[in-house]
């Protein structure tokens, strides 16, 4: 006999995952401006109230959908050398942002956020601030381990590292390939590295 206390929650979680998948698929097809609660509900075979119970806006729903497929790409491994960990994460994130479904949808959200203060704030909180904070956490750990110079505030460094990649990915036609990432990390380590870690 099914556990009546957990079955509804399990069904709710499955329905939420289904709605997130449908939202991302539909956004890839029609873009942010083409999304509507009606279209998502129709594709998922649910009533609009099912969506409104979970999310207050299309933007919130789409950001949750992006989180499902992208959030793991924001994590850092801790292999030891900070340069290797930064490189691995930057390569992974740049590949995700350069290809469907994440890339086109994320760029559409970025564009829409310029005219929508609430969306811009949510985007910053959910993604951009998260990217910077996880980068700051990783390089701060490296500083404590003696891989980076001890007498500097690394917040600006984290902002520059992340900002450079996102600027190039979202606002220029130049690729963020391994050569570009290596060049960025060479500059970072030359400025902040200690001893052999500088190279």
N, CA, C and O atoms as a DFTB+ gen file, in Angstrom:
796 C
 N C O
     1  1       0.849      -1.200       0.000
     2  2       0.000       0.000       0.000
     3  2       0.876       1.237       0.000
     4  3       1.850       1.293       0.750
     5  1       0.560       2.234      -0.820
     6  2       1.373       3.441      -0.910
     7  2       1.262       4.255       0.361
     8  3       0.208       4.280       0.997
     9  1       2.323       4.909       0.729
    10  2       2.349       5.799       1.881
    11  2       1.590       7.071       1.521
    12  3       2.058       7.878       0.718
    13  1       0.409       7.242       2.125
    14  2      -0.444       8.378       1.757
    15  2       0.164       9.709       2.141
    16  3      -0.233      10.741       1.601
    17  1       1.131       9.715       3.070
    18  2       1.733      10.979       3.496
    19  2       2.802      11.462       2.537
    20  3       3.117      12.651       2.505
    21  1       3.372      10.539       1.743
    22  2       4.447      10.945       0.839
    23  2       4.023      10.960      -0.619
    24  3       4.603      11.691      -1.421
    25  1       3.027      10.169      -0.976
    26  2       2.625      10.090      -2.376
    27  2       2.218      11.443      -2.964
    28  3       2.676      11.774      -4.058
    29  1       1.381      12.241      -2.296
    30  2       1.036      13.552      -2.871
    31  2       2.251      14.445      -3.069
    32  3       2.336      15.155      -4.071
    33  1       3.198      14.421      -2.123
    34  2       4.400      15.239      -2.271
    35  2       5.225      14.768      -3.454
    36  3       5.768      15.570      -4.215
    37  1       5.311      13.432      -3.598
    38  2       6.075      12.894      -4.718
    39  2       5.425      13.295      -6.039
    40  3       6.105      13.696      -6.983
    41  1       4.108      13.183      -6.091
    42  2       3.399      13.586      -7.306
    43  2       3.599      15.071      -7.579
    44  3       3.773      15.482      -8.727
    45  1       3.573      15.874      -6.518
    46  2       3.783      17.309      -6.685
    47  2       5.160      17.623      -7.218
    48  3       5.317      18.497      -8.071
    49  1       6.171      16.909      -6.717
    50  2       7.539      17.131      -7.188
    51  2       7.681      16.718      -8.647
    52  3       8.342      17.399      -9.431
    53  1       7.058      15.602      -9.007
    54  2       7.113      15.146     -10.400
    55  2       6.425      16.140     -11.328
    56  3       6.917      16.417     -12.421
    57  1       5.286      16.677     -10.892
    58  2       4.562      17.651     -11.706
    59  2       5.391      18.929     -11.866
    60  3       5.422      19.526     -12.942
    61  1       6.056      19.340     -10.792
    62  2       6.905      20.532     -10.868
    63  2       8.034      20.325     -11.863
    64  3       8.311      21.201     -12.682
    65  1       8.690      19.167     -11.796
    66  2       9.779      18.874     -12.742
    67  2       9.260      18.861     -14.178
    68  3       9.922      19.356     -15.090
    69  1       8.074      18.293     -14.369
    70  2       7.479      18.247     -15.709
    71  2       7.222      19.661     -16.233
    72  3       7.506      19.952     -17.395
    73  1       6.692      20.528     -15.393
    74  2       6.411      21.901     -15.801
    75  2       7.692      22.664     -16.127
    76  3       7.719      23.464     -17.061
    77  1       8.743      22.419     -15.365
    78  2      10.022      23.076     -15.636
    79  2      10.591      22.621     -16.976
    80  3      11.118      23.429     -17.741
    81  1      10.483      21.328     -17.255
    82  2      10.976      20.800     -18.530
    83  2      10.185      21.372     -19.698
    84  3      10.763      21.784     -20.703
    85  1       8.870      21.395     -19.565
    86  2       8.015      21.949     -20.619
    87  2       8.339      23.420     -20.847
    88  3       8.407      23.873     -21.990
    89  1       8.538      24.160     -19.773
    90  2       8.844      25.591     -19.889
    91  2      10.135      25.816     -20.649
    92  3      10.196      26.675     -21.529
    93  1      11.165      25.056     -20.320
    94  2      12.451      25.228     -20.989
    95  2      12.355      24.830     -22.457
    96  3      12.905      25.510     -23.323
    97  1      11.663      23.737     -22.740
    98  2      11.486      23.311     -24.134
    99  2      10.742      24.375     -24.938
   100  3      11.128      24.705     -26.060
   101  1       9.685      24.900     -24.355
   102  2       8.876      25.897     -25.053
   103  2       9.649      27.200     -25.239
   104  3       9.554      27.838     -26.288
   105  1      10.411      27.590     -24.224
   106  2      11.214      28.810     -24.332
   107  2      12.258      28.679     -25.425
   108  3      12.551      29.648     -26.126
   109  1      12.822      27.488     -25.574
   110  2      13.797      27.252     -26.636
   111  2      13.146      27.409     -28.007
   112  3      13.774      27.893     -28.949
   113  1      11.889      26.998     -28.112
   114  2      11.174      27.068     -29.391
   115  2      10.704      28.480     -29.738
   116  3      10.856      28.928     -30.875
   117  1      10.130      29.183     -28.750
   118  2       9.440      30.447     -29.062
   119  2      10.095      31.677     -28.454
   120  3       9.694      32.801     -28.759
   121  1      11.109      31.484     -27.589
   122  2      11.743      32.627     -26.945
   123  2      10.963      33.106     -25.735
   124  3       9.828      32.692     -25.497
   125  1      11.600      33.993     -24.972
   126  2      10.976      34.474     -23.744
   127  2       9.656      35.184     -24.028
   128  3       8.660      34.950     -23.342
   129  1       9.650      36.042     -25.028
   130  2       8.447      36.827     -25.323
   131  2       7.295      35.961     -25.818
   132  3       6.134      36.359     -25.727
   133  1       7.606      34.794     -26.333
   134  2       6.558      33.917     -26.822
   135  2       5.951      33.028     -25.756
   136  3       4.969      32.330     -26.009
   137  1       6.531      33.051     -24.562
   138  2       6.025      32.213     -23.480
   139  2       4.750      32.799     -22.884
   140  3       4.587      34.017     -22.808
   141  1       3.866      31.930     -22.472
   142  2       2.677      32.350     -21.734
   143  2       2.258      31.205     -20.824
   144  3       2.567      30.041     -21.082
   145  1       1.562      31.550     -19.774
   146  2       1.052      30.516     -18.877
   147  2       0.111      29.588     -19.636
   148  3       0.109      28.377     -19.416
   149  1      -0.679      30.160     -20.522
   150  2      -1.612      29.349     -21.308
   151  2      -0.874      28.317     -22.156
   152  3      -1.275      27.155     -22.221
   153  1       0.211      28.753     -22.807
   154  2       0.965      27.839     -23.670
   155  2       1.637      26.739     -22.860
   156  3       1.643      25.575     -23.261
   157  1       2.202      27.117     -21.719
   158  2       2.869      26.120     -20.872
   159  2       1.853      25.127     -20.331
   160  3       2.087      23.919     -20.347
   161  1       0.729      25.638     -19.853
   162  2      -0.311      24.757     -19.315
   163  2      -0.839      23.819     -20.396
   164  3      -1.064      22.635     -20.143
   165  1      -1.035      24.353     -21.603
   166  2      -1.521      23.520     -22.694
   167  2      -0.551      22.425     -23.067
   168  3      -0.954      21.285     -23.296
   169  1       0.742      22.766     -23.133
   170  2       1.755      21.763     -23.479
   171  2       1.858      20.695     -22.390
   172  3       2.060      19.515     -22.679
   173  1       1.718      21.124     -21.137
   174  2       1.860      20.182     -20.020
   175  2       0.570      19.432     -19.714
   176  3       0.581      18.449     -18.973
   177  1      -0.545      19.896     -20.283
   178  2      -1.817      19.238     -20.027
   179  2      -2.360      19.492     -18.635
   180  3      -2.959      18.606     -18.026
   181  1      -2.151      20.711     -18.123
   182  2      -2.647      21.069     -16.792
   183  2      -3.427      22.380     -16.890
   184  3      -3.388      23.067     -17.910
   185  1      -4.126      22.707     -15.824
   186  2      -4.809      23.986     -15.760
   187  2      -3.842      25.097     -15.371
   188  3      -2.800      24.836     -14.769
   189  1      -4.185      26.328     -15.713
   190  2      -3.314      27.454     -15.380
   191  2      -3.111      27.595     -13.875
   192  3      -2.054      28.035     -13.424
   193  1      -4.132      27.219     -13.098
   194  2      -4.019      27.345     -11.644
   195  2      -2.882      26.488     -11.101
   196  3      -2.281      26.828     -10.082
   197  1      -2.582      25.367     -11.781
   198  2      -1.479      24.504     -11.348
   199  2      -0.156      25.253     -11.405
   200  3       0.707      25.067     -10.547
   201  1      -0.002      26.087     -12.404
   202  2       1.217      26.887     -12.544
   203  2       1.221      28.036     -11.552
   204  3       2.231      28.293     -10.897
   205  1       0.091      28.731     -11.441
   206  2       0.034      29.897     -10.555
   207  2       0.194      29.519      -9.086
   208  3       0.608      30.354      -8.281
   209  1      -0.124      28.292      -8.723
   210  2       0.090      27.854      -7.342
   211  2       1.574      27.761      -7.012
   212  3       1.968      27.887      -5.853
   213  1       2.400      27.541      -8.041
   214  2       3.824      27.330      -7.817
   215  2       4.666      28.574      -8.108
   216  3       5.671      28.812      -7.438
   217  1       4.265      29.357      -9.089
   218  2       5.077      30.507      -9.518
   219  2       4.190      31.726      -9.721
   220  3       3.057      31.621     -10.190
   221  1       4.724      32.874      -9.361
   222  2       3.940      34.107      -9.471
   223  2       4.087      34.775     -10.829
   224  3       3.309      35.666     -11.170
   225  1       5.082      34.349     -11.610
   226  2       5.299      34.980     -12.914
   227  2       6.005      34.018     -13.856
   228  3       6.597      33.028     -13.427
   229  1       5.933      34.325     -15.147
   230  2       6.654      33.551     -16.153
   231  2       8.154      33.619     -15.893
   232  3       8.856      32.616     -16.022
   233  1       8.643      34.795     -15.530
   234  2      10.080      34.959     -15.292
   235  2      10.558      34.050     -14.171
   236  3      11.597      33.402     -14.293
   237  1       9.806      34.001     -13.087
   238  2      10.176      33.146     -11.959
   239  2      10.187      31.679     -12.376
   240  3      11.085      30.927     -12.000
   241  1       9.192      31.281     -13.149
   242  2       9.111      29.904     -13.643
   243  2      10.295      29.581     -14.544
   244  3      10.898      28.515     -14.417
   245  1      10.630      30.482     -15.443
   246  2      11.724      30.230     -16.372
   247  2      13.064      30.178     -15.652
   248  3      13.924      29.373     -16.007
   249  1      13.250      31.021     -14.653
   250  2      14.497      30.991     -13.894
   251  2      14.628      29.686     -13.117
   252  3      15.728      29.147     -12.992
   253  1      13.513      29.176     -12.594
   254  2      13.554      27.864     -11.945
   255  2      13.920      26.775     -12.949
   256  3      14.682      25.861     -12.635
   257  1      13.370      26.881     -14.157
   258  2      13.676      25.893     -15.195
   259  2      15.156      25.926     -15.552
   260  3      15.776      24.877     -15.720
   261  1      15.721      27.114     -15.666
   262  2      17.152      27.230     -15.940
   263  2      17.975      26.648     -14.800
   264  3      19.006      26.016     -15.029
   265  1      17.516      26.862     -13.572
   266  2      18.251      26.355     -12.413
   267  2      18.401      24.845     -12.465
   268  3      19.453      24.303     -12.125
   269  1      17.344      24.172     -12.892
   270  2      17.358      22.710     -12.905
   271  2      18.470      22.172     -13.792
   272  3      19.150      21.213     -13.428
   273  1      18.658      22.793     -14.966
   274  2      19.628      22.258     -15.922
   275  2      20.998      22.908     -15.804
   276  3      21.967      22.412     -16.378
   277  1      21.093      24.011     -15.066
   278  2      22.350      24.757     -15.081
   279  2      23.040      24.866     -13.736
   280  3      24.251      25.079     -13.684
   281  1      22.297      24.723     -12.639
   282  2      22.868      25.049     -11.336
   283  2      24.113      24.229     -11.028
   284  3      25.030      24.734     -10.380
   285  1      24.170      22.970     -11.477
   286  2      25.354      22.155     -11.199
   287  2      26.591      22.685     -11.905
   288  3      27.712      22.434     -11.462
   289  1      26.399      23.423     -13.008
   290  2      27.536      23.991     -13.721
   291  2      28.158      25.161     -12.976
   292  3      29.235      25.625     -13.350
   293  1      27.505      25.644     -11.936
   294  2      28.039      26.755     -11.162
   295  2      28.909      26.275     -10.009
   296  3      29.570      27.083      -9.357
   297  1      28.919      24.982      -9.753
   298  2      29.691      24.438      -8.641
   299  2      31.166      24.313      -9.003
   300  3      31.529      24.088     -10.157
   301  1      32.005      24.465      -7.978
   302  2      33.443      24.292      -8.159
   303  2      33.890      22.975      -7.558
   304  3      33.447      22.581      -6.480
   305  1      34.766      22.312      -8.265
   306  2      35.453      21.179      -7.673
   307  2      36.617      21.718      -6.851
   308  3      37.038      22.862      -7.025
   309  1      37.120      20.896      -5.970
   310  2      38.247      21.324      -5.137
   311  2      39.374      20.312      -5.288
   312  3      39.675      19.544      -4.374
   313  1      39.987      20.333      -6.464
   314  2      41.031      19.365      -6.782
   315  2      42.354      19.706      -6.124
   316  3      43.227      18.846      -6.012
   317  1      42.514      20.924      -5.696
   318  2      43.777      21.368      -5.098
   319  2      44.214      22.687      -5.687
   320  3      43.990      23.729      -5.072
   321  1      44.838      22.683      -6.868
   322  2      45.270      23.938      -7.488
   323  2      44.066      24.791      -7.892
   324  3      43.189      24.331      -8.623
   325  1      44.030      26.023      -7.415
   326  2      42.872      26.874      -7.674
   327  2      42.728      27.178      -9.159
   328  3      41.610      27.279      -9.665
   329  1      43.840      27.323      -9.857
   330  2      43.755      27.631     -11.281
   331  2      43.030      26.520     -12.038
   332  3      42.211      26.794     -12.916
   333  1      43.330      25.272     -11.700
   334  2      42.691      24.137     -12.372
   335  2      41.191      24.115     -12.095
   336  3      40.396      23.815     -12.986
   337  1      40.806      24.431     -10.862
   338  2      39.384      24.428     -10.521
   339  2      38.639      25.559     -11.216
   340  3      37.526      25.363     -11.704
   341  1      39.245      26.740     -11.263
   342  2      38.629      27.855     -11.979
   343  2      38.476      27.517     -13.458
   344  3      37.430      27.765     -14.056
   345  1      39.513      26.959     -14.029
   346  2      39.482      26.638     -15.456
   347  2      38.381      25.629     -15.772
   348  3      37.625      25.802     -16.727
   349  1      38.301      24.587     -14.971
   350  2      37.304      23.539     -15.212
   351  2      35.886      24.111     -15.142
   352  3      35.040      23.792     -15.978
   353  1      35.635      24.954     -14.143
   354  2      34.295      25.519     -14.003
   355  2      33.983      26.512     -15.113
   356  3      32.864      26.528     -15.625
   357  1      34.948      27.337     -15.493
   358  2      34.710      28.327     -16.545
   359  2      34.461      27.654     -17.894
   360  3      33.600      28.094     -18.657
   361  1      35.199      26.607     -18.186
   362  2      34.980      25.877     -19.435
   363  2      33.581      25.265     -19.444
   364  3      32.873      25.338     -20.449
   365  1      33.188      24.667     -18.331
   366  2      31.870      24.031     -18.239
   367  2      30.745      25.058     -18.385
   368  3      29.784      24.833     -19.122
   369  1      30.868      26.175     -17.684
   370  2      29.828      27.202     -17.753
   371  2      29.740      27.844     -19.132
   372  3      28.647      28.094     -19.640
   373  1      30.896      28.107     -19.734
   374  2      30.885      28.753     -21.050
   375  2      30.281      27.837     -22.102
   376  3      29.596      28.304     -23.012
   377  1      30.526      26.539     -21.986
   378  2      29.914      25.595     -22.917
   379  2      28.400      25.564     -22.740
   380  3      27.658      25.511     -23.720
   381  1      27.941      25.596     -21.483
   382  2      26.501      25.588     -21.222
   383  2      25.833      26.841     -21.774
   384  3      24.737      26.772     -22.331
   385  1      26.496      27.989     -21.619
   386  2      25.915      29.255     -22.065
   387  2      26.024      29.459     -23.570
   388  3      25.416      30.377     -24.120
   389  1      26.789      28.617     -24.230
   390  2      26.985      28.768     -25.672
   391  2      26.099      27.843     -26.492
   392  3      26.081      27.931     -27.720
   393  1      25.363      26.954     -25.825
   394  2      24.588      25.944     -26.543
   395  2      23.164      25.860     -25.992
   396  3      22.919      26.229     -24.844
   397  1      22.220      25.373     -26.812
   398  2      20.852      25.153     -26.327
   399  2      20.842      24.025     -25.293
   400  3      21.718      23.161     -25.328
   401  1      19.878      24.012     -24.381
   402  2      18.816      25.011     -24.269
   403  2      19.191      26.226     -23.436
   404  3      18.506      27.247     -23.490
   405  1      20.279      26.130     -22.660
   406  2      20.571      27.193     -21.701
   407  2      20.929      28.501     -22.385
   408  3      20.397      29.553     -22.029
   409  1      21.827      28.448     -23.368
   410  2      22.344      29.663     -23.975
   411  2      21.280      30.597     -24.529
   412  3      21.193      31.741     -24.084
   413  1      20.463      30.150     -25.489
   414  2      19.452      31.041     -26.066
   415  2      18.443      31.551     -25.043
   416  3      18.046      32.716     -25.087
   417  1      18.029      30.690     -24.129
   418  2      17.042      31.096     -23.135
   419  2      17.639      32.118     -22.175
   420  3      16.993      33.110     -21.838
   421  1      18.864      31.875     -21.738
   422  2      19.494      32.800     -20.797
   423  2      19.711      34.164     -21.439
   424  3      19.489      35.193     -20.801
   425  1      20.139      34.178     -22.682
   426  2      20.324      35.464     -23.367
   427  2      18.997      36.208     -23.511
   428  3      18.953      37.433     -23.397
   429  1      17.933      35.478     -23.758
   430  2      16.618      36.112     -23.864
   431  2      16.191      36.716     -22.532
   432  3      15.619      37.806     -22.492
   433  1      16.467      36.010     -21.452
   434  2      16.128      36.532     -20.126
   435  2      16.960      37.773     -19.815
   436  3      16.442      38.748     -19.271
   437  1      18.245      37.739     -20.156
   438  2      19.114      38.903     -19.949
   439  2      18.557      40.113     -20.691
   440  3      18.494      41.211     -20.137
   441  1      18.158      39.914     -21.931
   442  2      17.622      41.018     -22.730
   443  2      16.341      41.565     -22.112
   444  3      16.167      42.779     -22.011
   445  1      15.454      40.682     -21.704
   446  2      14.184      41.117     -21.123
   447  2      14.405      41.837     -19.798
   448  3      13.658      42.754     -19.456
   449  1      15.419      41.430     -19.058
   450  2      15.678      42.014     -17.739
   451  2      16.073      43.480     -17.811
   452  3      15.923      44.206     -16.828
   453  1      16.571      43.926     -18.949
   454  2      16.979      45.321     -19.069
   455  2      15.796      46.268     -18.921
   456  3      15.971      47.411     -18.500
   457  1      14.605      45.812     -19.260
   458  2      13.411      46.651     -19.162
   459  2      12.478      46.209     -18.040
   460  3      11.369      46.725     -17.907
   461  1      12.933      45.256     -17.238
   462  2      12.083      44.709     -16.175
   463  2      12.889      44.661     -14.882
   464  3      13.608      43.689     -14.654
   465  1      12.792      45.683     -14.026
   466  2      13.598      45.735     -12.804
   467  2      13.408      44.524     -11.897
   468  3      14.369      44.047     -11.295
   469  1      12.183      44.026     -11.794
   470  2      11.937      42.872     -10.931
   471  2      12.646      41.634     -11.463
   472  3      13.244      40.875     -10.700
   473  1      12.575      41.435     -12.773
   474  2      13.269      40.301     -13.379
   475  2      14.773      40.456     -13.228
   476  3      15.472      39.481     -12.952
   477  1      15.279      41.672     -13.408
   478  2      16.714      41.910     -13.276
   479  2      17.196      41.584     -11.861
   480  3      18.258      40.989     -11.679
   481  1      16.406      41.980     -10.868
   482  2      16.776      41.702      -9.483
   483  2      16.768      40.203      -9.200
   484  3      17.660      39.682      -8.531
   485  1      15.752      39.519      -9.717
   486  2      15.671      38.071      -9.510
   487  2      16.803      37.353     -10.225
   488  3      17.392      36.418      -9.681
   489  1      17.105      37.783     -11.431
   490  2      18.196      37.190     -12.202
   491  2      19.516      37.354     -11.470
   492  3      20.313      36.419     -11.391
   493  1      19.741      38.543     -10.937
   494  2      20.987      38.782     -10.203
   495  2      21.066      37.901      -8.967
   496  3      22.103      37.299      -8.689
   497  1      19.976      37.829      -8.234
   498  2      19.971      37.046      -7.007
   499  2      20.155      35.559      -7.281
   500  3      20.916      34.884      -6.588
   501  1      19.454      35.052      -8.296
   502  2      19.445      33.613      -8.538
   503  2      20.692      33.112      -9.249
   504  3      21.127      31.986      -9.007
   505  1      21.283      33.941     -10.135
   506  2      22.384      33.457     -10.954
   507  2      23.662      34.275     -10.807
   508  3      24.696      33.748     -10.395
   509  1      23.593      35.552     -11.139
   510  2      24.822      36.338     -11.194
   511  2      25.492      36.433      -9.832
   512  3      26.704      36.243      -9.724
   513  1      24.721      36.725      -8.792
   514  2      25.298      36.794      -7.453
   515  2      25.801      35.427      -7.002
   516  3      26.804      35.324      -6.296
   517  1      25.093      34.383      -7.418
   518  2      25.522      33.027      -7.067
   519  2      26.852      32.685      -7.722
   520  3      27.738      32.114      -7.086
   521  1      26.987      33.040      -8.999
   522  2      28.243      32.793      -9.711
   523  2      29.393      33.512      -9.022
   524  3      30.440      32.915      -8.769
   525  1      29.204      34.779      -8.722
   526  2      30.269      35.556      -8.080
   527  2      30.603      35.007      -6.701
   528  3      31.774      34.893      -6.342
   529  1      29.567      34.664      -5.920
   530  2      29.816      34.192      -4.562
   531  2      30.556      32.860      -4.557
   532  3      31.463      32.663      -3.748
   533  1      30.186      31.951      -5.438
   534  2      30.872      30.657      -5.461
   535  2      32.314      30.811      -5.942
   536  3      33.211      30.099      -5.489
   537  1      32.524      31.751      -6.866
   538  2      33.892      32.030      -7.301
   539  2      34.684      32.646      -6.161
   540  3      35.834      32.275      -5.924
   541  1      34.069      33.587      -5.453
   542  2      34.741      34.210      -4.311
   543  2      35.062      33.179      -3.241
   544  3      36.151      33.202      -2.668
   545  1      34.138      32.283      -2.966
   546  2      34.386      31.238      -1.968
   547  2      35.582      30.379      -2.365
   548  3      36.410      30.031      -1.523
   549  1      35.670      30.040      -3.649
   550  2      36.770      29.168      -4.096
   551  2      38.113      29.874      -4.006
   552  3      39.088      29.276      -3.553
   553  1      38.187      31.136      -4.427
   554  2      39.487      31.814      -4.393
   555  2      39.846      32.241      -2.968
   556  3      41.027      32.367      -2.642
   557  1      38.843      32.466      -2.119
   558  2      39.130      32.764      -0.711
   559  2      39.718      31.541      -0.028
   560  3      40.640      31.655       0.781
   561  1      39.186      30.381      -0.353
   562  2      39.768      29.146       0.189
   563  2      41.212      29.002      -0.271
   564  3      42.084      28.638       0.517
   565  1      41.464      29.288      -1.543
   566  2      42.835      29.209      -2.055
   567  2      43.743      30.207      -1.346
   568  3      44.917      29.922      -1.110
   569  1      43.212      31.359      -1.011
   570  2      43.989      32.357      -0.273
   571  2      44.357      31.820       1.112
   572  3      45.495      31.974       1.556
   573  1      43.411      31.202       1.782
   574  2      43.682      30.618       3.103
   575  2      44.717      29.507       3.018
   576  3      45.493      29.302       3.952
   577  1      44.728      28.793       1.904
   578  2      45.677      27.689       1.721
   579  2      47.054      28.172       1.284
   580  3      47.979      27.370       1.156
   581  1      47.199      29.470       1.054
   582  2      48.490      30.012       0.659
   583  2      48.756      29.998      -0.831
   584  3      49.882      30.255      -1.256
   585  1      47.738      29.702      -1.642
   586  2      47.926      29.704      -3.093
   587  2      47.842      31.112      -3.685
   588  3      48.378      31.375      -4.761
   589  1      47.158      32.019      -2.964
   590  2      46.991      33.394      -3.422
   591  2      47.496      34.350      -2.348
   592  3      47.534      34.009      -1.166
   593  1      47.881      35.547      -2.773
   594  2      48.429      36.524      -1.828
   595  2      47.414      36.808      -0.726
   596  3      46.204      36.800      -0.955
   597  1      47.932      37.058       0.471
   598  2      47.074      37.130       1.651
   599  2      46.526      38.518       1.939
   600  3      45.523      38.648       2.641
   601  1      47.153      39.546       1.418
   602  2      46.825      40.905       1.860
   603  2      45.936      41.661       0.876
   604  3      46.049      42.881       0.759
   605  1      45.055      40.957       0.167
   606  2      44.156      41.623      -0.777
   607  2      42.727      41.146      -0.562
   608  3      42.486      40.024      -0.116
   609  1      41.792      42.021      -0.888
   610  2      40.376      41.679      -0.874
   611  2      40.031      41.070      -2.229
   612  3      40.240      41.700      -3.266
   613  1      39.512      39.865      -2.222
   614  2      39.297      39.137      -3.468
   615  2      37.920      39.363      -4.094
   616  3      37.625      38.789      -5.142
   617  1      37.082      40.177      -3.480
   618  2      35.744      40.385      -4.038
   619  2      35.806      40.980      -5.445
   620  3      35.072      40.557      -6.337
   621  1      36.687      41.964      -5.636
   622  2      36.810      42.573      -6.956
   623  2      37.353      41.565      -7.964
   624  3      36.933      41.544      -9.121
   625  1      38.288      40.732      -7.515
   626  2      38.850      39.715      -8.406
   627  2      37.766      38.753      -8.884
   628  3      37.729      38.394     -10.060
   629  1      36.883      38.335      -7.974
   630  2      35.789      37.433      -8.359
   631  2      34.857      38.112      -9.354
   632  3      34.388      37.485     -10.304
   633  1      34.594      39.393      -9.132
   634  2      33.723      40.134     -10.043
   635  2      34.343      40.249     -11.431
   636  3      33.653      40.106     -12.440
   637  1      35.653      40.508     -11.478
   638  2      36.340      40.636     -12.767
   639  2      36.380      39.292     -13.495
   640  3      36.133      39.232     -14.700
   641  1      36.688      38.227     -12.779
   642  2      36.740      36.907     -13.400
   643  2      35.401      36.549     -14.040
   644  3      35.345      36.164     -15.208
   645  1      34.334      36.677     -13.272
   646  2      33.010      36.312     -13.788
   647  2      32.522      37.315     -14.821
   648  3      31.965      36.935     -15.851
   649  1      32.732      38.593     -14.543
   650  2      32.246      39.626     -15.445
   651  2      32.870      39.555     -16.820
   652  3      32.199      39.786     -17.826
   653  1      34.150      39.236     -16.869
   654  2      34.836      39.142     -18.159
   655  2      34.218      38.056     -19.030
   656  3      33.974      38.263     -20.219
   657  1      33.970      36.905     -18.433
   658  2      33.401      35.797     -19.198
   659  2      31.975      36.102     -19.648
   660  3      31.611      35.849     -20.797
   661  1      31.174      36.646     -18.740
   662  2      29.786      36.915     -19.092
   663  2      29.676      38.039     -20.111
   664  3      28.814      38.000     -20.988
   665  1      30.536      39.032     -20.003
   666  2      30.545      40.106     -21.000
   667  2      30.832      39.537     -22.384
   668  3      30.150      39.860     -23.357
   669  1      31.836      38.699     -22.453
   670  2      32.220      38.155     -23.758
   671  2      31.148      37.218     -24.308
   672  3      30.869      37.223     -25.507
   673  1      30.556      36.423     -23.441
   674  2      29.531      35.474     -23.875
   675  2      28.247      36.150     -24.325
   676  3      27.637      35.742     -25.314
   677  1      27.838      37.185     -23.599
   678  2      26.505      37.736     -23.799
   679  2      26.469      39.007     -24.629
   680  3      25.429      39.340     -25.199
   681  1      27.580      39.722     -24.708
   682  2      27.545      41.037     -25.347
   683  2      28.494      41.191     -26.523
   684  3      28.524      42.253     -27.145
   685  1      29.262      40.171     -26.845
   686  2      30.156      40.256     -27.994
   687  2      29.992      39.009     -28.851
   688  3      29.313      38.057     -28.466
   689  1      30.619      39.031     -30.005
   690  2      30.599      37.855     -30.882
   691  2      31.873      37.033     -30.740
   692  3      32.067      36.050     -31.455
   693  1      32.738      37.435     -29.819
   694  2      33.986      36.706     -29.630
   695  2      33.747      35.440     -28.817
   696  3      32.946      35.449     -27.882
   697  1      34.423      34.365     -29.156
   698  2      34.189      33.109     -28.442
   699  2      34.821      33.109     -27.056
   700  3      35.835      33.764     -26.817
   701  1      34.208      32.368     -26.163
   702  2      34.835      32.093     -24.875
   703  2      35.339      30.660     -24.952
   704  3      34.708      29.728     -24.452
   705  1      36.492      30.510     -25.590
   706  2      37.078      29.191     -25.752
   707  2      38.166      28.987     -24.701
   708  3      38.391      29.846     -23.848
   709  1      38.830      27.852     -24.773
   710  2      39.834      27.542     -23.764
   711  2      41.006      28.517     -23.815
   712  3      41.619      28.804     -22.787
   713  1      41.316      29.021     -24.988
   714  2      42.392      30.005     -25.105
   715  2      42.041      31.284     -24.351
   716  3      42.881      31.842     -23.645
   717  1      40.809      31.746     -24.500
   718  2      40.375      32.954     -23.798
   719  2      40.366      32.738     -22.291
   720  3      40.789      33.610     -21.531
   721  1      39.888      31.589     -21.864
   722  2      39.850      31.277     -20.435
   723  2      41.256      31.191     -19.871
   724  3      41.519      31.701     -18.782
   725  1      42.161      30.554     -20.596
   726  2      43.547      30.461     -20.137
   727  2      44.186      31.845     -20.025
   728  3      44.936      32.110     -19.086
   729  1      43.889      32.724     -20.981
   730  2      44.438      34.071     -20.922
   731  2      43.949      34.828     -19.703
   732  3      44.726      35.519     -19.045
   733  1      42.660      34.701     -19.398
   734  2      42.097      35.351     -18.222
   735  2      42.736      34.817     -16.945
   736  3      43.088      35.588     -16.052
   737  1      42.883      33.512     -16.861
   738  2      43.460      32.917     -15.659
   739  2      44.945      33.216     -15.534
   740  3      45.454      33.334     -14.419
   741  1      45.647      33.341     -16.646
   742  2      47.054      33.744     -16.594
   743  2      47.185      35.109     -15.932
   744  3      48.050      35.309     -15.080
   745  1      46.326      36.048     -16.325
   746  2      46.368      37.389     -15.734
   747  2      46.014      37.345     -14.251
   748  3      46.641      38.021     -13.436
   749  1      45.003      36.545     -13.906
   750  2      44.592      36.448     -12.509
   751  2      45.712      35.887     -11.644
   752  3      46.020      36.435     -10.586
   753  1      46.319      34.796     -12.095
   754  2      47.369      34.172     -11.294
   755  2      48.622      35.039     -11.233
   756  3      49.316      35.041     -10.217
   757  1      48.923      35.773     -12.300
   758  2      50.077      36.676     -12.275
   759  2      49.879      37.773     -11.239
   760  3      50.839      38.226     -10.614
   761  1      48.635      38.198     -11.059
   762  2      48.344      39.272     -10.111
   763  2      48.183      38.767      -8.682
   764  3      48.568      39.455      -7.736
   765  1      47.620      37.576      -8.516
   766  2      47.249      37.120      -7.177
   767  2      47.954      35.840      -6.724
   768  3      47.896      35.494      -5.544
   769  1      48.609      35.142      -7.632
   770  2      49.229      33.878      -7.268
   771  2      50.471      34.055      -6.409
   772  3      51.083      35.123      -6.382
   773  1      50.830      32.991      -5.711
   774  2      52.008      32.986      -4.840
   775  2      52.970      31.914      -5.325
   776  3      52.561      30.775      -5.550
   777  1      54.236      32.259      -5.489
   778  2      55.264      31.295      -5.850
   779  2      54.956      30.569      -7.141
   780  3      54.662      31.195      -8.159
   781  1      55.024      29.234      -7.101
   782  2      54.794      28.430      -8.297
   783  2      53.358      28.552      -8.798
   784  3      53.089      28.303      -9.973
   785  1      52.441      28.930      -7.921
   786  2      51.039      29.060      -8.323
   787  2      50.831      30.209      -9.298
   788  3      49.790      30.282      -9.951
   789  1      51.812      31.114      -9.409
   790  2      51.665      32.251     -10.315
   791  2      51.673      31.823     -11.769
   792  3      51.166      32.548     -12.625
   793  1      52.233      30.672     -12.064
   794  2      52.348      30.231     -13.458
   795  2      51.317      29.169     -13.789
   796  3      51.271      28.685     -14.920
